[in-house]
Amino acid sequence: MSEILRIIPLGGLGEVGKNMMAVEYGQDILIIDVGVMFPENDMWGVDLVIPDWSYLRDKFDRVVGIVITHGHEDHIGALPYLLQEMQAPVYATRLAFGFIEGKLKRQGLSDVTEFHTIRIGDKTAIGAFEVEFLAMNHSIPDGVGLAIRTPAGLIVHSGDFKFDYTPTQGASADFGRLAELGREGVLALLADSTGAERPGFTPSESEIDPVFAEIFRQAPGRIIIATFSSLISRVQQVLNCAARYGRKVALAGYSMQENARIARELGYLQVPANTLISLEEARNLSPDQIVFLVTGSQGEPGAALARIARGRHRDIDILPGDTVVLSASPIPGNEEGVARVINRLFQRGAEVIYPPLAQVHVSGHASQEEQKLLLALTRPKYFIPIHGELRHLHAHARTARALGIPPENIFIVENGMVIEFENGVGRVGERVPGGYVFVDGSGVGDVGPAVLRDREALARDGFVIAVVTIDQASGGLIGHPEIVSRGFVYLRESSDLLDEAARRVEEALEEALKGSNSRSERSLESLIRDVLGRFLYDETRRRPMILPVVTSM
């Protein structure tokens, strides 16, 4: 009897980010990518979101390898957290490894596992799997797709991709090899769906060059360009354009400086002579000689661009004549933060250029025509849209149906929904955990939905603390209840309200304690919570969090 091939998405399906997938055959498990996601607006105080890999915890000894498709945070960012729990060989291209090694060193994990540097076109045996690394285009050099040969059939995983016929770095995707795989027979294609709602083709990275050239020609003062720190091809374009128009480039933001250093050391970033300078050196040049390349294109509050927009950056403040370019599109969920930064930049007097005002950014993800081409080349028996929100997965499925793939052979699944293949026939099987794990400060997984609900309530209506002291001997009150409020009402103008609240609590407690000294602290806390909650809602139509504190003396 043949073994069952199982594909287990643990992140990246039904959302944008924290991509992670397990492929299981027999006793061997192969992991593809281990990424993070930026917290959504309702994830109060959370720093990062990582995949829930609890399904794997009792199977760590069966993991034969971790394959990384490229070096973006949503594909490598959670790897240090996973490697704190388990060891398995990691396979990645040189640039991805450069970024990974930097992350591991910062967390004191330099020697946690063995690493294998792979090149495009390599074929590597990893347990029961043979993995071939396919040339694909994305918005970072050395991005790969995967052809995974298993005893149950050939799986093709696109990674994040688009088809760029004139890439600024590296070669185009290997269409011939994709067609050969299609002739070999692809059991299932797993393909990036992020751009599935866009008709046509995604523009080439090279189309940004003339737009940058026009901005550099016309800008009267300094140019501040914000982009992803891992978008090395965009950094290269900025350096080239600056050299052409006689400007110097200074980098701002730790990740921008670190990623540029790594890419330069590995040969992926070519810096024209005398072009790159420090922020300190930039102070001595006239505005029309300077380009700042900064982090914060997603509106992150702590990143360089947001601090510049608030006037709180140590080295860069907005001056008259400055041109700010946002060379990125907002990741879904970040639109509000990006808009806030743009508005603040305008308020401080900058000229701000961003999509769709000008084509200063192109996506790294395939649009519908490229997705059709990948489907046509590989001719899969089954199709599984990956990497995207549900609307993206459904849009990609519509494209696949239009190309003739039967609806019953298209699996639209979310994280934790297992797809099984047995004797060439696919089905959706059991569901395993596939939710969110929150990273908050140094804590991983110690913040859950209950804590976030409390944080939401605190942010919405604040809190009220009622402090009450009980005499152990008599069972009566000592003194009067004390009411303390934060984030609920302005204390100076609402003293009468809080005084009345204290009086209501005192009356209720005296009645409850009359003739009895056996009431538990928990029951008294519940009483205080009910009395205060009803009174404050009747008076203010707000529901602050109420924290009773009952002590005995």
N, C-alpha and C positions, 0 to 999 in steps of 0.2 A: 504494500500500500504506500502511495507517495505521501510525502510530508505536505503540510499546508503552508503556503507562502502568505504571510500576514504583513500588511502595511498599516502602521499605527501612527497617525498624525498626532503629535503632542503640542504643536503650536503652529500658527501661521494660517490656519484654515478657519474662516469666519472672522478674521481680524487682519490688520496690517502690522507685522512685526512678530517677534519671538518665535521665529521659524525653527521647528524641530520635528524630525520624523524618525521613526524606527522601522526597520525592515527586518522581519524575523522569519527564519527558515530552520526547522529542526531546533537544535540547541544554540544556534548562532543568531546574534542580533547585531545589525549594522545601524549606527546612528548617523543621520544626515543633518548637519547644522545644529547649533545650540545658541539661539539668539535671544535678545531682549526686546522689550517693547517700551516705548515711552508711556508713562501713566496717563490715563484719560482724566477728563476734568473732574469726575466724581471720585477719583482715587486720592482723597485728601492726604497730603503729606508724604505720599509714596514716591520714592526715588526712581525705581525701576520695576518692571514686571518681567518675570522669567517663567519658563514653562513649568508645569507640574509634571515631574518625571517619577511620581510615586509608583507608577506601573512598573518601572524598571528596577526599583530599589532591591527587590529580592531576586533580581536577575542580572545584577551588575557583573557577576562572574561569567555571564554568557555573552557580554558585549565584546565583539571581536575587533571593533574599530569605530572611530568617529571620523566622518568625511566632511570637510568644510568646502562649500562651493565658492565662496568669496569672502572678502574681508570686511563687509559691512557689519555694523553693530547688531542689526537684527538677525545676523547669522553666526556671529562669534561672541557676542557680548555676555552670554550666560555660561560660556565654557569654563571660566575660572570657578564658578559656583559648582558646576557638575564635577570638575576634577578635584574638588575638595572632598567629594563623597566616593569617587571611584577612580580606577585607573584603566585606561585603554589606549591603544595607539591612536594618534591623531594624524590624519592625512590632509595636507593642504598645499597650495602653491606658495611660492616664496614670499610674495607680498602679504598674503593672508597670515603666513607664519610670522612675518615681521610684526604685524599688528598684535597677533596673539601673544607672542613672547613679551612684548611691552606690557600688555595687560597682566600677564602672569607675574612678571617681575614686580609690578607695583603692588601686587597682593601677596608677595612672598611665596610664590608657587613655581619657581623656575624649574624645579626638578621633579615635578609631580608625575610625569608620564613620558613615554617615548614619542618622538615626532618623526614623521616621514614626509619629506618634501617631494611633491609630485610635479610633473610637467604635463602640459596639454598633450594628449595623445598616448600617455602612459596607460598600461593595463596592469592592475595589481590584484593579486589574490588576497582576499581578506576573509578568512574563515570559509564558509560555504559559498561566498560571493566572489565573482570577478568584477572589479570596478574599472571601467574605462573612463578617462577624463576627457570630455569633449570641449572643443573650442566654441565658446559662446560670447556674445557681446553683452556688456552691461555698462554701468556708469563707474566702473572701477576696473583697472587692469587685472588680468589673470582670473577672471571669472570663468567657471566651468559648469557644464552640464555633466550628467552622469549616465552611462550605460551600465546597468547592473545586471549581470548574468547570474541567474539562479537555476537550480535544477528544475524549477517549476516554470521558467520562462524568462524572457528579457524585459526588464523594466527600464524605461528612459525617464530621467528626472531632469527637467530643463534648467534647474537653478533659476535665479533671476536673470531674465534675458530680454534682449531685443536683437533685431538684425540690422547692423550698421554696416553699410557698404563702404563708407569712408571714415572709419574710426580714427580718432586723433592719436590713439595708442594701441599697439597690438594689431592683430590681423582680424579679418571678418570671421564670422562663424563658419564652421566647416560643413557647408551644405552637402557636399559629396558624401561625407561620412554619415550624416543624418539619413541620407537616402539609402546608403548601404545597410544601415540598421533597419530601415523600413523593409528592405527586401529580405533581410534575415528573418524578420517577423517579430514585431514588438507586441508583447502581451498587454502591457499597459503603459500609457504615457501620462506622466505627472507634469503639468505645465503651469508656469507662472501666470496668474490671472489679474494682476494689479491693474493693467491697462486695458482690460477686456471691454470696457464701456466706450473706448475711443475708436471711432472708425479710422480707416486708412492705415498709414505707416507712421511710426514714431520717427521724428526727424533725427538726422545724424548729429553727433556731437560737433562735427566740423561746422555746422550751420551757425554755431554761436560765434565763431571767429569774426565774421564781418560786423556783427552787432557790437561785440566788444570794441572792435577797431573804431567804429563810429562814436561810441561813448568816450573812448580815450582821446579822440580828435577834438571833441566838443567840450569836454569837461573843463571849466575854468580854474578849478582848484583841486583839492584832494579827491581821490576816488577811494571809496570804502566798499569792498566787495565781500559779501557774506555767502558762504557755501558750506557744504558738508566737508568736514576735515578729511574724510576718506575718499573724496572725489578727486583723486590725484590727477586725472586728465584735465579737470577744470582748473586746478592749481597750475598745471603746466601751461594751459592756455593764457592764464593771467600773467604768468612770468614772461611768456613769449611776447605778449602784447605790450607789456610794460617796457621790455627791452627795445621793442620797435619804436616806441614813442618817447623814449628817453626818461622813463620814470623808474624809481626804485621801489621795491616791494618790501614791506615789513609785515610780519605775521603776528596776529594777536589771538590769544586763546591757547590753552595748554595743548588740547588735542590737535589743533592746527599745527602748532610748532612740532609736536612729537611725531605726528604722522608724516609731515613733510621731511623731517630728519630721517625717519625709517625708510621712506620711499627713495630719498636721495642716496642713502647708503647702499640700498639694494639695486640702484640703477634705474628705478622707475620714474625718477624725477630729474630732469636735466635743467640746471639753473644757469642761465646766461651769465657771463662774467660780470661781476660788479653790480648785479641786479638786486640780490637779497641783502637787506640791511636789518639792523636791530631797531626796536621801537625808540631807543635812546638816540640813535643816529638820525632817525626820521625828524626829530625836533629841530635839527639844524638845517633842514632843507626847505625851500619855498613850497607852498601848497601845490603848485603845478608840476612838482617833481615826485610826488608821493602817491603810492597805492598801498592801502592797508587791506590785507586779506584776513578775514576774521571768522570766528565761529558764531553760531546763533541764528542760522537761517530758519530755524523752526520756532523762533520766539522763546527759547528756553530762558527763564528769568536770570539764571546765573551766568549765561554765556556772554561773550564779549559784546555782541551787537546790542543786546538788551541793556547792558550796563552803559554803553555809549548813548543809547536812546534816553536813558534816565539821567544822563550827566554824571555817572558814577564810575566811569572807567578811569584808571589811574593815568593812562598815557594818551588817550584819545578823547577829545571833546569835539562836538560838531561846531564847525566854523562856517561863516558865510561863504557860499560858493562850493561847499562840499556836495559831491554826488555819491549817493549810496545805492548800491546795486544788490538786490536779493537774487542771487543766482541759484535758486531752488524753488520748488513748489511745496506748499505745506503738506506734510503727511496728514492723512485724515485724522481729525481730532485736534490738530494743532492750529487750525485756521484762526481761532480767536486770539491766541497768543501772538501769531504773526501779524495780524491786523493791528493789534495794540502797539507793537513795536514800530510798524510803518507810520501810524498816526503820530507817535511821539517824535519820530525822526522829522516828519513834516513840521511839527510844532516847534522844533528846535531850529528850523530854518534850512534843512537839507533838501536837495532835490532827490527824490527816491524813485528808482526804476525797478520794476518787478513784473513778473508775468501776471496778467496778459498784456501789460503796456508795451513790452518789448520781449523778443525771444532771447532772454538772457539765461534761459535754462531749457533743457530738453530732458524728457523722462528717460530713465534707464530701463523702462519696461515696455514690452511689445504691445502694439495696438492690434486691432482685429485682423488686419491683413497679414501681419507677421505670424500671429497665432494660427491663422489658416495655413500659412506656408509650413509651419512646423508640423501641423497635423497631416498635411498632404505628403510631406517627406517621410514621416515615420509610419504612417498608416497603422495606428494602433488598433488592436482588437477592443481594448477598454480604455476609457479616458477618465482621468481624475483631475479636475481643476484644483490648483493649490495656490497659496500665497495671495490672500485677498479677503475682503469682507464678503459676506454672503451674496451681496448684489454683484460683486465681481465674479464669484464662482458661477452664479446662474447665467451671467452674460456670456462667460466663456463656454458654458455648456450649450447655450443657444447656437454659438458659432460652430461647435462640434456637430451638433445635430444638422446644421445647414450643410455640412460637408459629408453627411451620410452616415455618421456613427449612430447606431440605434440607441434610442433613449434608455433602453434597459442596460446598455453597456456603458453608461455615463454615471459615475458615482459622485454626487454632490454631498460631501460629508463635512462635519466640523471636527474640531479637536476631540480626540478620544474615541471617535467612531472607527472601528477596525474594519479594514477591507481584506477579505480572504480569497485566495485563489487555490483551487484544488482541481487537478486534472484539466487545467485550462479554462475553468469556469469560475467567474468572480461573483462575490456576494458581499453584502454588508453584514458583518458579524456583531459581536458584543460591543459594548461601550465601556471604555476604561477611563480613569480620571484624566482630564485634559484641560483643567481650568487655569486660574491665575495663581502664582506665588509672588507675593509682594516683597520687595527689598526696601527696607526703611532704615536708613542709617547703617549700622552694623548688623541689624537683625534681618534674617532671611526666613520668611514664612511665619513670623510671630505676629504679623498683622493680618487679620482676616476681615470678612464682611461685617462682623459685629463691631469691630473697632472702627471701620470706615463709616458705619451708620452713626456711631457716636460722634465721630469727627464732623460728619455732615450736620448733625443736630447742633453741635457746638458752633459751627460756622454760620448756621442759619439763624439761631435764636439765642446763642450764648448759654450761660449756666447760672444757676442760683444755688448757693450752699446755705443750708440751715443748720446751725450749730446749737445743740441742746445738751444740757447737763442735768443728770438725774441723781438725786440723793439716794445712795444705796440703803441707808438706814430707814428713811421714811417713805421712800418710793415716790417722793414728789419732786417738782422742778427746783433747781437751784438757779436763781436769777431769771432773766428773760431770754428767750431764744434770740440768737444773733443771725441776721440775714446778710449774706455777702453775695454780690452780683458782679459778673464780668460779661461783657458783650451782650447784655440784655437791655438795660435801660441806663440812662445817664444818671449817676447816683445823686448828684447835687439837685437835679430837678425832679427826682422821683423818690425823695426821702419819705414823703407821706405814703406812697404806695408800699414801700418796703416796711415801714412802721406798721401799717395795717396788716401786711402779710405776717409779720412777727406776732401781732396780736391774735390773728386767726389761728396760727400754729399753737400759741400758748393756750388758748381756750380749748382747742381740740385735745391737747395733751392732758390738761388738768381734768377734763371730763373722762378721758380714757384711764387716767391713773387714780381716779377717785376711789378710795377704799381698796386699792389693790397695789401690791408691789411686785407682782409676778409677770408683768408684761415684758416680753423679750425685746431686746434692742431691734431685732429685725422687724417685729410687728410695729414698733414705734416709728421706725424709718418708713415703713409702708404707709402708715397713717400720715406722716408729714408730707410724703410725696403726693398723696391723694389730695390733701387739703390745699397745699400750695399750688399744685397743678390746676385744680378747678378755679381757685381764686385768681391766679395770674392770667389764665386764659379768659375768664369773664371780664377782667379789667383791661387786658391789652390785646386779646386775640392772638397771642403768641404762646409757643410751647417750649420754653427754655428747658435744658436738661437740669433736673433737680437732684442735688446730691445731699441727702440728710446725713448729719454726723451726730450720733448719740453717744455720749460718754457718761460713765458713772463715777461718782466720788463718794 
